[in-house]
Every structure is written in structure tokens, then in C-alpha cells.
Amino acid sequence: MIRARPARPNRRGLILRRRIRRRQAGQSFVMIAMSLPFLIALVLTSIEIGNFMLERAEVEDALHQAARSAVQTFEYQPFAENRQALQTEESVKQLGRTLFMANLQAVNGLVHDRTTTANLVRWTVYPTGGTCLGQTFATPVVCAELDVPMQSLVGWDDWTPHIATIATIDRID
């Protein structure tokens, strides 16, 4: 029976491999150091975009809820006659402004305070129906548009999203 001896590594090959390992010992550190700024920028960008979307959604929701509540201030006499009409335009706008300021309490990232931001809203009230933002309604409608300046979370440039909403009373049939 012939036994095969285990192969002995070539001494010259071992020395060569050791030299190569010594020369490449710090390469992974250099690769990590070079890619770390890109990874940090990617993470910060993701956080910033997510924060932009969240803040915009919060302001949009606050505006929509204020418009929806303001349109509910209808006159009771026309309602008793199976018609629909809102109170005076100024009272509807004032209620919308007040409710919008209350809804903004939990919103972060506004450049201005809540009162200034609420005064930036352009309210349009049609007590007996009308055309608002390209849509025609036969029932009372309240439209609200806002270009709200918002600040960045990480210190990048400020941004101003355009937010528009329509609220109407459902038709009585």
C-alpha cells in the first residue's frame, strides 16, 4: 500500500503570500474611510426627504380639516327650507383660520409662527356653490390655498410646498 505524503508548502510561496498580506493589511480601512461620507450623505438625504414628506402631510391635513370644519358653518334657516348656505364669508374664513392655527400646534418645521402661517392661507368661500380650483359645486364650498415656507431638518435649504384643498357640504336630496 502506497501512502501519499501531504504536500509541503513551498517555502518561497509562503514568503511571497506573507509579503502580499502585509502590503494589503490597511486596504479595508481605506475603503471604509472612502465610502463613509457617501453612506452618511445617503442616510441624511433619506432622513431629510422623509421629514419633508411628513411635515407637508401634517400641514396639508391641518388645512384640510380646518376647511372641512369651516364649511360646516351653514345657516339653519335655508337648511330648514331644504337649501344650503353658509354664514357670512368673513365668519367662515375666521373660523377656518382659528381651526388651522389650532391644528398646527404639533407641526414642526414651519419658518413662521402659527399665526403668521395661518394668515398666509388664501381662503375662497362660495356660500351657495361655485367654481373652485377648477371644479364646480352646486353646494357651499370652501377652498384654501397655502404656500407655506418650511425649514429643513438637517440645515439644508428651506422649501415652500403649495398646498390646496377643497371642502364642500354633501348635497341634500
Secondary structure by P-SEA (a helix, b strand, c coil): ccccccccccaaaaaaaaaaaaaacaaaaaaaaaaaaaaaaaaaaaaaaaaaaaaaaaaaaaaaaaaaaaaacccaaaaaacccccccaaaaaaaaaaaaaaaacccccccccaaaaaaaccccccccbbbccccccccbbbbbbbbbbbbbccccbbbbbbbbbcccccccc
